Amino acid sequence: MTADFNEVLIEGILRAHKKPGAAETARARHRRCDLPCGPNLSRLDRLLRDLRHQQAQAAGDLADWLTFLDLEGKRPRTLYAYHRELARLLRAHPDHQIGDYTGDDINTVLRSVPPRSRHISRSIYNQFFDWAALQRRIAVSPMWQVAKVKHPRRRETGIFTLAEVAALEALPAPDGQLFAFLFGTGLRRTEARNSCRAHIDLDRGRLWIPDGKGGKEAVIPLTPAAMQAVADLDLTEGLNPEDHLWGSRPGGGDVVMRRWPIGSTTFERWYRRGIDAAGVRYMKPHTTRHTYHELLKLAGLNLEERQAMMRHESIRTTVDVYGHTDLDLIAVKLEGFDLANL
């Protein structure tokens, strides 16, 4: 059983971070594999050593559930997150069989979770005990006795202004074109890093995203600005079909390598360098996605169309995250309001 747990835990961590290609030095390997460095490595080491839940009575049930999820196609990062969360519950009650857990036990553990994360932890526990009930390992799930946790109020999502977008897109090649591609596609960081020229069809104006969030693939239309950015990159960078749009310069040299996706840290350095060069305020890379939605809204796309472009599985996500109403826009529309014209 211990070997199974180690395999799931360690493989989940490494596969979640691993990038193709080997590097020559330890520092380069960290950059290539996007593993945490310095203090974060010691934190990861402590996590790997804290495997007390393997000795819990319900450890076998947890291992079987992870196997079940793996067969369902859950990604390694998801398996790792679920494993780590259930380990918290098993460590708190190592002598409990799976049928011994009560709502009070789970409520007590939930209190140790940061408030903004409790709804996620509760959802994971709920899935685990629902599976146990489905497999007839327990008669009834104890989750009906667990407090309902409200989703925390979402933080306001800032966006770049139109002037800031223009400043970033005006950067010298290839940076300006890469920012234009972000603002014209709404790609997440990992999706952008993995983008290859072969994924883009300029004739049809389409972008194929083979491995989006949750491992889902999608095809979205490209904005004219994004299409122009790719056409410019073709000319200035001489892109081949297998090339990644974001390249790296190993050792700080002049040769740009595009065979493999750049690491997350390298992407962050590129992003910060562009922000500084354009003289705009720093906002995290995901803000380019929020700004993309706002640009779609300004272009007149309705809610269902924006949901499709953002690739949200549920329209509720689009409404919750981006459904705020701009009172200034409403005021402008009301200026021409006249009952006689209705």
C-alpha positions, 0 to 999 in steps of 0.5 A: 500500500505504501508503494502505491501511495508514493507512486500516486503522490510523487508521480502526480507532482512530477507529471504536473510540473514536468516539461519535455527535454533534459537540461545539463545543469541543476539550475536549468533543470529547475527552469525546464521542469518548473519545479519550485526552488530554494525554500519551496523545495524544502516545503515540497520535501516536508510534504513528501515526508508527511505520509502518516495518512498511509498508515490510517485505517482508511488508507486503502479506500483512498488508494482505491478512489484515486485509482478509480479517478485515474481510470476516469481520466483525471489529470495528475495535478487533480489526483495530487490535489485530491490526495493531499486534501483527503490525507488531511482527513485521514491524518486527523483520524487515523483509527477510523475505518471509512464508515466511522467518519461522522459529520462532526469529524469532517466539520472539525477538519474543515475548520482547519482549512483556510476560509476561502478554500473550504468550499473546495475541500468540502467538494472533495470530501463529498466526492470521496464519500459519494464514491464510497456509498456507490461502492457500498463501502458505507451505508450512507454518506456523512456529508449530509451532516456537514455544514454547507459552505458558501462560495467566497465572494469573488475578488474584483477582476482588474483588467488592462485599459485600452491604452495599456493594451495598445502600449503592450502591443506596440512593443518591438517584435516579437514581444508586441505580437505575443501580447497581441496574441494573448489579448486576441485569444484569451489563452491561459498561461499554460495554453499560451506556452504550449501554443505551436504555429501548427495550431493556428489556421490563418486561412480560416482564422481558427486556433486549435487548443489541444490541451486546455484546462481540464485536458479539454481541447477546443477551437476558437475563432481568432480576432483580426489583431491576433491573426495579424500578430501571427502573420507578423511573427511568421515574417519576423521569426520565420516560424515553422509549423512545429515551432512554439510561439514563445521561444527561449534563449538557452544560456542567454545566447542569440539562438532562439529555441522553439522546440519545447514549451518555455517554462512557467518561470521563463514566461513570467520573466518575459511577461514582466520584462514586457510590462516594464518596457511598456511602462504599464502597471503590473497585473498578473498574466491571467489579467490578459484573459480578463481583458480579452473578455472585456474586449469581446464585450466591447465588440458586442458579443452577447453572453452565450457568445462570450461563454463560447469564446472563453471556453467556460463549461457553464455559463454560470462561470461567465456570469459569476466572473465576468458578469458585472454591469458597467453603470457608465455604459448603461447611463450612455444608453439611457441618454437616448431613452424615450418612451415615444420611440418604443 
